[in-house]
């Protein structure tokens, strides 16, 4: 165990209760997400009670420690010298508890202190620590000017939703615009199914199926009849062959008559 944690500044042994207090304060300094030191001189007990209520709503705690113990704890934690120099006079510590980190809104804590200081001049913000880094009074006030977490989350969600809404609108616009362009093209007769080209298409479809078939049937029949007549004609007009036997028979028939 180190000598500093077991002795006072004058070299006397530290009492166990003081050692426990130093350990507690050191844990507040190192484990808290934000530490704000404020001077409370002139505030009444009721004022401090109201301030504690407002800080608890944001997940903060407000406590007064002896400066000698607080400085010892800060030295043991090896915190920034600028922070240690503020630990003098009537100083109270606003801190957050590590086990309640999910319920903590650092901006709301800083905002509660700033709003309270506007109504009560006796509360003076001195500075503090944010995630272990020293911040002065001006930085604490600037932290208080940031919009609350709920508002930031709502805006962030809106930013995320905006591109999705634009994309959805684009998807809806594509078929709508395409249908409009297609209709305009059809109306101008530049696409299949246009009104101007429809009658011509119907006429061309009817011609090969009906007219040629009806006109070609009689012609085919006439050609077939002519061919048959030509083939039959020589057979009807041909003279019988004349042989000697036939001639003799003809003469015999004449003599008998």
PyMOL commands that set and color helices and strands:
alter all, ss='L'
color gray80, all
select helices_A, chain A and resi 16-31+45-57+67-76+81-85+98-103+106-119+137-145+149-187+195-237+244-256
alter helices_A, ss='H'
color red, helices_A
select strands_A, chain A and resi 34-39+60-64+91-96+124-130+133-136
alter strands_A, ss='S'
color yellow, strands_A
deselect
rebuild
show_as cartoon
